[in-house]
Amino acid sequence: MPSRDSDISALTQGAMDLPRAPEARWLPGVPAVRLMLGRPLTHELYWLTLEGSLTRALQLRCMESFHVDVLREGYSRPSVEEALTLGIPSRQLAWIREVQLCGDGQPWVMARTVIPLDTLKGNGRRLRHLGRRPLGHFLFSQRRWHRGPFQIGIARATAPGQPTIGRRSRFFRGKDALLVGEYFLPNLLARTP
Ligand SMILES: C=C(O[C@@H]1C=C(C(=O)O)C=C[C@H]1O)C(=O)O
């Protein structure tokens, strides 16, 4: 895998062992779900098709606590495919945020968000200062943001604990957009949703 994020500072010690967004094959939601229907993937399907804020849904499943661990955050180049999806020049920097959403002390979801420079203007300035506050709170508390259709991503496992399944969508505010990828980790999928 190309080290496209080498210039994002890793914020957590031992970050090499932490989950990374895999290079997935992205398919539109409906064909991907059809492809998976023959497989015993009920938990995956539940999470892949859940509407509304994922943060909120995970918080509701916690017995004790929910928190966001920021793994990497900073200006970096998106992959060529991410840039095409967002309609931005492929060599243009973007603000890239990678986090783990953790329930009851365990990482459940790894998320990678690509925010183009234009989206960081105006009210979007706040996106660079989320810290441990979930992005979902920002996006779902503001009426101006709406979500586009989901794509489903399937990747090959590269190491135990690394995600192999995820979903991705763009959020839009007028002509500005951002891209949120959410990758489901094995210890979430092992639980009954
Ligand atoms: C988009 C949402 O925000 C969640 C929180 C994120 C963050 O804090 O970086 C990233 C992806 C999401 O799963 C959501 O809650 O649905």
The ligand as an SDF file (V2000), in Angstrom:
LIG
                    3D

 16 16  0  0  0  0  0  0  0  0999 V2000
  -20.2800   10.7560   10.3710 C   0  0  0  0  0  0  0  0  0  0  0  0
  -20.2950   10.4620   11.6620 C   0  0  0  0  0  0  0  0  0  0  0  0
  -19.2210   10.7870   12.4030 O   0  0  0  0  0  0  0  0  0  0  0  0
  -18.4870    9.7510   12.9950 C   0  0  0  0  0  0  0  0  0  0  0  0
  -17.3500   10.3700   13.7130 C   0  0  0  0  0  0  0  0  0  0  0  0
  -16.1400   10.5540   13.1000 C   0  0  0  0  0  0  0  0  0  0  0  0
  -15.0430   11.4000   13.6920 C   0  0  0  0  0  0  0  0  0  0  0  0
  -15.1730   11.8590   14.8330 O   0  0  0  0  0  0  0  0  0  0  0  0
  -14.0270   11.6280   13.0080 O   0  0  0  0  0  0  0  0  0  0  0  0
  -15.9240    9.9670   11.8670 C   0  0  0  0  0  0  0  0  0  0  0  0
  -16.8480    9.1620   11.2710 C   0  0  0  0  0  0  0  0  0  0  0  0
  -18.1170    8.8600   11.8760 C   0  0  0  0  0  0  0  0  0  0  0  0
  -18.4380    7.5660   12.0330 O   0  0  0  0  0  0  0  0  0  0  0  0
  -21.4290    9.7890   12.3230 C   0  0  0  0  0  0  0  0  0  0  0  0
  -21.5170    9.8030   13.5470 O   0  0  0  0  0  0  0  0  0  0  0  0
  -22.2920    9.2490   11.5790 O   0  0  0  0  0  0  0  0  0  0  0  0
  1  2  2  0
  2  3  1  0
  2 14  1  0
  3  4  1  0
  4  5  1  0
  4 12  1  0
  5  6  2  0
  6  7  1  0
  6 10  1  0
  7  8  2  0
  7  9  1  0
 10 11  2  0
 11 12  1  0
 12 13  1  0
 14 15  2  0
 14 16  1  0
M  END
$$$$
